[in-house]
Amino acid sequence: MNGTPYRMIAARSLEPGPALVVVSLPGATVRGIVARVQRGWTETVRVQFTSGDELILQESAMIGLVDQVARGRRRPSAEHRR
């Protein structure tokens, strides 16, 4: 574990925002910031990233959500923890 704070959520719970989303697919991993989320009629979620990439996922698909604020923070060094 690399210490990066993340959580797993179902695609149906995804909302646009500053968090980094990580989706592992066969042969590729997609990482990006969500620009738009559209729920479909057939239990699907269309996710558009700020990069222009687009995925259509099942509502129940689990995706990783990385907290951008916590990612930017640095751990205090040993001398600053006193």
Long-range contacts (C-beta under 8 A, 24 or more apart in sequence): 3-75, 4-66, 4-70, 4-71, 5-66, 5-67, 5-70, 5-71, 6-64, 6-65, 6-66, 6-67, 7-64, 7-65, 7-67, 8-62, 8-63, 8-64, 8-65, 9-62, 9-63, 9-65, 10-59, 10-60, 10-61, 10-62, 10-63, 11-45, 11-47, 11-57, 11-58, 11-59, 11-60, 11-61, 11-62, 11-63, 12-39, 12-45, 12-59, 12-60, 14-45, 14-47, 14-63, 14-65, 18-68, 18-69, 19-65, 19-66, 19-67, 19-68, 20-65, 20-66, 20-68, 20-71, 21-47, 21-49, 21-63, 21-64, 21-65, 21-66, 22-63, 22-64, 22-65, 22-66, 23-55, 23-57, 23-61, 23-63, 23-64, 24-64, 30-55
